[in-house]
Amino acid sequence: MPVSDLAVGSELIGYRIEALLGRGGMSVVYLAEDLRLRRRVALKLLAPA
């Protein structure tokens, strides 16, 4: 799944996606909840090479 196709509410490696914050040529940044620590974080995912 491309990193720009994550739906709000989906879970990825211990994080729940809340919103798309930004996108560029090399990465996408999401607002997410860390499910273990129970706090909001910025999650930056790099595009595949």
Secondary structure as UniProt FT lines:
FT   HELIX           3..5
FT   TURN            8..9
FT   STRAND          11..12
FT   TURN            13..14
FT   STRAND          15..23
FT   STRAND          27..34
FT   TURN            35..38
FT   STRAND          39..46
//
